[in-house]
Amino acid sequence: MNYQQLLDSLSTAVVIVDPSLQLMHMNPAAENLLAVSRAQVANQSFLEFFQESDEAIETLQQALQDHHLYTKRRACWLLPNGSQLTIDYSVTPLADEEGLAIEIQPLDRLLRISREEALLSAQETSRNLARNMAHEIKNPLGGIRGAAQLLAKELDSESLKDYTQVIIDEADRLRNLVDRMLGPNQPLQLRPCNIHEVLERIIAVIHAEVGQRIVLEKDYDPSIPDLPIDSEQLIQALLNVARNAVQAILESKTENAKIILRSRIQRQFTIGQRFHRLVVRVDIIDNGPGIPADILSHIFYPMITGRANGTGLGLAISQQLISQHGGLIECDSNIGNTQFSIYLPLGKANEQ
């Protein structure tokens, strides 16, 4: 077995360059990582396929001259397709000064998994706190409402009964708010369903609510198979996200307002401790004002909102429903581009 066959069998990305940093070999793992085909880039300069600091490039060239090895941690590479990689990489000189072997370990997935685990743990703690608080509120609310009803029966004056009715109505309003804090409590009814049926329902509802004031653009992958979901619960989860986008756009009076609903298959994705070969990814993207940076990392917690009249419960409920499906919801936001990405498992998962 020659060295190329050996490198091609590795799951670690490895690139071999000659003394002038021209590509001599790139194994399949490196092709996937750098999003290039070795057949198309053979004998081109390795420096064409990523951007790093001038200092880092000088260190790479110095390794060739001095024939020494080194490892760099948490490097950031910008690829030609615009994507960004956070990596560790090791540079090892080849024998007889024939070039360098560059071994690349991507960190983005590990960093994302660590971030998601911390987020899920914090969200679960927050949900438990909200549940406990909601139950503590509901008990005295029931007593207040019951006492107001009894008092109303003892009163002769209709004007005084108006006050007891206010107490009853406000107690009911608070009870409804508390029920929303508790979130859905019915078990999921999982059935095979096409994700695009869910998205079409959301589009129909949003169209009915806002008419033509916002353009709704569809970008579907028609090859996505049915997946086991509770369609009604998932509709509620995604509708909460879409309505947030609509409200942000309308309140900010965004020009050429648009919301994109996109579906894709994503391979080799980890949710929590479970590795999935395939997941369905749904993106809801709007060109509104964006989410304030100071609340972006907390938007899935109960009672967190950037709107004056918001309750901060919609996204928390969406996160809970997506989590019940074994999925994940993430958000990235800048002015003019806010993207919520929902990941739903397609098939069985493997434990990490």
C-alpha positions in Angstrom: 0.0 0.0 0.0 1.5 3.4 -1.0 1.2 6.5 1.2 -1.7 7.9 -0.9 -3.9 4.8 -0.2 -3.0 5.0 3.4 -3.9 8.7 3.7 -7.2 8.1 1.7 -8.3 5.6 4.4 -7.9 8.1 7.2 -10.9 10.1 8.6 -8.5 12.9 9.4 -7.9 15.6 6.8 -4.4 15.4 5.4 -2.8 17.5 2.7 0.7 16.9 1.1 2.5 19.9 -0.5 5.8 20.1 -2.3 8.6 22.6 -1.4 6.9 25.4 -3.3 3.6 24.7 -1.4 2.0 23.1 -4.6 -0.6 20.5 -3.8 0.7 17.0 -4.3 -2.1 15.0 -2.6 -5.3 15.7 -0.7 -7.2 12.8 0.9 -11.1 12.6 0.8 -11.4 13.9 4.3 -9.5 17.1 3.3 -11.6 17.4 0.2 -14.8 17.4 2.3 -13.4 19.8 4.8 -12.0 22.3 2.3 -15.0 21.9 -0.1 -12.7 21.2 -3.2 -12.0 18.3 -5.5 -8.4 17.2 -5.7 -8.8 16.4 -9.4 -9.6 20.0 -10.0 -6.9 21.5 -7.8 -3.9 19.3 -8.4 -0.6 21.1 -8.7 -2.1 24.4 -7.6 -0.8 26.4 -4.6 -2.2 25.2 -1.3 -2.5 28.9 -0.3 -5.3 29.3 -2.9 -7.7 27.3 -0.8 -7.8 29.2 2.5 -7.0 32.6 4.0 -5.2 33.0 7.2 -3.0 35.8 8.7 0.3 36.8 6.9 2.2 35.7 10.0 0.7 32.2 9.8 1.7 31.9 6.1 5.2 33.0 7.0 5.4 30.4 9.7 4.3 27.7 7.2 7.0 28.8 4.7 9.6 29.0 7.5 8.8 25.3 8.4 9.8 24.4 4.8 13.1 26.3 5.1 14.1 25.1 8.6 12.6 21.7 8.2 10.8 21.8 11.6 7.4 20.7 12.7 4.8 22.7 14.6 1.1 22.7 15.7 -1.2 25.6 15.7 -4.4 25.7 17.8 -7.7 27.4 17.2 -6.7 28.7 13.8 -9.4 30.4 11.7 -9.4 29.6 8.0 -11.6 31.5 5.5 -12.5 29.3 2.5 -13.1 30.5 -1.1 -16.8 29.6 -0.8 -17.1 32.1 2.1 -17.4 29.6 4.9 -15.1 29.8 8.0 -13.4 26.9 9.7 -12.0 26.8 13.2 -9.2 24.2 13.3 -6.1 22.8 14.8 -3.4 21.8 12.3 0.0 20.2 12.5 2.7 20.7 10.0 5.3 17.9 9.5 8.2 18.1 7.1 8.6 15.2 4.8 11.8 13.2 4.5 14.6 14.5 2.2 13.0 18.0 2.2 10.3 16.9 -0.3 7.6 19.1 1.2 5.1 19.1 4.1 2.3 17.0 5.4 -0.5 19.1 6.9 -2.9 17.4 9.2 -6.1 19.3 9.9 -8.5 18.7 12.8 -11.8 20.7 12.5 -13.0 22.2 15.8 -16.3 23.8 14.6 -18.3 20.6 15.3 -16.8 20.1 18.7 -17.2 23.7 19.7 -20.9 23.7 18.5 -21.6 20.5 20.4 -20.1 22.0 23.6 -22.1 25.2 23.0 -25.3 23.3 22.4 -24.9 21.1 25.4 -24.5 24.1 27.6 -27.5 25.8 26.0 -29.7 22.8 26.3 -28.7 22.4 30.0 -29.4 26.0 30.7 -32.7 25.9 28.9 -33.8 22.8 30.8 -32.9 24.5 34.1 -34.8 27.6 33.0 -37.9 25.5 32.0 -37.9 23.7 35.3 -37.7 27.0 37.1 -40.6 28.4 35.0 -42.7 25.3 35.7 -42.2 25.5 39.4 -43.0 29.2 39.5 -46.1 28.6 37.3 -47.5 26.0 39.6 -46.9 28.3 42.6 -48.8 31.0 40.9 -51.7 28.9 39.8 -52.6 27.7 43.3 -53.3 31.2 44.8 -54.9 32.3 41.5 -57.5 29.6 41.8 -58.3 30.8 45.3 -58.5 34.4 44.2 -60.9 33.6 41.4 -63.1 31.4 43.6 -63.3 34.0 46.3 -64.3 36.7 43.7 -67.0 34.4 42.4 -68.4 33.9 45.9 -68.2 37.6 46.7 -70.1 38.4 43.5 -73.0 36.2 44.6 -73.3 38.1 47.9 -73.3 41.5 46.4 -76.5 43.3 45.5 -74.9 46.3 43.6 -74.2 45.6 39.9 -71.5 48.3 40.0 -69.7 46.3 42.7 -70.1 43.1 40.7 -68.2 44.9 37.9 -65.2 45.0 40.2 -65.4 41.3 41.0 -65.7 40.5 37.3 -62.5 42.4 36.8 -60.8 40.2 39.4 -62.1 37.1 37.7 -61.1 38.2 34.2 -57.6 39.2 35.3 -57.2 35.9 37.2 -58.2 34.0 34.0 -55.7 36.1 32.0 -52.9 35.3 34.4 -53.9 31.6 34.4 -53.7 31.5 30.6 -50.3 33.2 30.8 -49.1 30.6 33.3 -50.4 27.8 31.1 -48.3 29.1 28.3 -45.3 29.2 30.5 -45.8 25.5 31.3 -45.9 24.8 27.6 -47.6 21.9 25.8 -48.2 18.9 28.0 -49.8 16.4 25.6 -47.5 13.6 24.3 -46.4 13.8 20.7 -48.4 11.9 18.1 -45.7 10.9 15.7 -46.7 10.0 12.1 -44.8 10.1 8.8 -45.2 13.5 7.3 -43.6 15.6 4.6 -41.9 18.7 6.1 -43.2 20.8 3.2 -46.8 20.2 4.2 -45.9 21.8 7.5 -44.2 24.7 5.7 -47.1 25.2 3.3 -49.5 25.4 6.3 -47.3 28.1 7.9 -47.2 30.1 4.6 -51.0 29.9 4.4 -51.4 31.2 7.9 -49.0 34.0 7.5 -50.6 35.0 4.2 -53.9 35.1 5.9 -52.6 37.4 8.7 -50.5 39.9 6.7 -51.7 39.6 3.1 -49.1 40.8 0.6 -47.2 43.1 2.9 -44.4 40.5 3.2 -43.1 38.3 0.4 -42.9 34.7 1.4 -40.2 32.9 -0.7 -40.0 29.0 -0.9 -36.7 27.2 -1.4 -37.5 23.5 -0.9 -35.5 20.4 -1.5 -38.1 18.1 -3.0 -36.0 15.0 -2.4 -36.6 15.1 1.4 -38.5 12.0 2.5 -41.2 11.9 5.1 -40.1 12.0 8.7 -41.8 11.0 11.9 -43.2 14.2 13.4 -46.3 15.5 15.2 -47.3 17.8 12.5 -49.6 20.0 14.6 -47.0 20.5 17.3 -44.3 21.2 14.7 -46.5 23.7 12.9 -46.9 25.5 16.2 -43.2 25.6 16.8 -42.3 26.9 13.4 -45.3 29.3 13.3 -44.0 30.9 16.5 -40.7 31.6 14.8 -42.3 32.9 11.6 -44.6 35.2 13.5 -41.7 36.6 15.4 -40.1 37.5 12.0 -43.4 39.0 10.8 -43.8 41.2 13.9 -40.2 42.4 13.7 -40.5 43.3 10.1 -43.8 45.1 10.5 -42.8 47.0 13.6 -39.5 48.2 12.0 -41.3 48.9 8.7 -38.7 47.0 6.7 -38.6 47.9 3.0 -39.0 45.0 0.5 -39.9 42.8 3.4 -39.2 39.1 2.8 -39.2 35.8 4.6 -37.5 32.7 3.1 -38.5 29.2 4.1 -35.8 26.8 3.1 -35.4 23.0 3.5 -32.3 20.9 3.0 -30.8 17.6 4.0 -27.7 17.8 6.1 -25.3 15.0 6.7 -23.3 13.9 9.7 -24.9 16.2 12.3 -24.7 15.8 16.1 -27.6 16.9 18.4 -26.7 16.7 22.0 -25.0 13.3 22.5 -26.6 11.8 19.4 -24.9 11.5 16.0 -27.2 11.5 13.0 -26.1 10.5 9.5 -29.0 12.6 8.1 -31.1 15.4 9.5 -33.7 17.7 7.9 -32.7 21.3 8.2 -35.4 24.0 8.0 -34.3 27.7 7.7 -36.6 30.6 8.4 -34.8 33.7 7.2 -36.0 37.3 7.3 -34.5 40.7 6.3 -35.8 42.5 9.3 -33.9 44.6 11.9 -32.2 41.7 13.5 -32.2 40.6 17.2 -30.3 42.8 19.7 -26.9 41.3 20.5 -27.5 41.6 24.2 -30.4 39.1 24.1 -29.4 36.9 21.2 -27.9 34.2 23.3 -30.9 34.1 25.6 -33.8 34.3 23.2 -35.0 30.7 23.9 -35.3 31.3 27.6 -38.8 32.0 28.9 -39.8 35.7 29.4 -36.9 37.0 27.2 -38.1 39.3 24.4 -36.9 42.3 22.4 -40.4 43.6 21.9 -42.2 46.0 24.2 -45.5 44.0 24.0 -43.9 40.5 23.8 -44.3 37.8 26.4 -41.1 36.0 25.6 -42.8 32.6 25.6 -43.1 31.8 21.8 -39.5 30.9 21.2 -39.2 29.0 24.5 -42.2 26.9 23.5 -40.8 26.4 20.0 -37.5 25.2 21.5 -39.3 22.8 23.8 -41.4 21.3 21.0 -38.3 20.9 18.7 -36.5 19.3 21.6 -39.3 16.8 22.1 -38.8 15.8 18.5 -35.2 15.1 19.3 -34.2 18.1 17.3 -32.4 21.4 17.7 -33.1 25.1 17.0 -30.4 27.7 16.5 -30.3 31.4 15.6 -27.9 33.7 13.9 -28.8 37.3 13.5 -27.5 40.5 11.9 -29.2 43.6 10.7 -31.0 42.7 7.5 -30.5 38.9 8.0 -31.9 36.8 10.8 -31.8 33.0 10.4 -33.5 30.4 12.6 -32.3 26.9 11.7 -34.3 23.9 12.9 -32.7 20.4 12.7 -34.9 17.3 12.8 -33.5 13.8 12.9 -34.1 11.6 9.8 -33.6 8.0 10.8 -32.0 6.4 13.8 -29.3 8.1 15.8 -26.0 6.8 17.2 -24.8 7.7 20.7 -21.5 9.7 20.8 
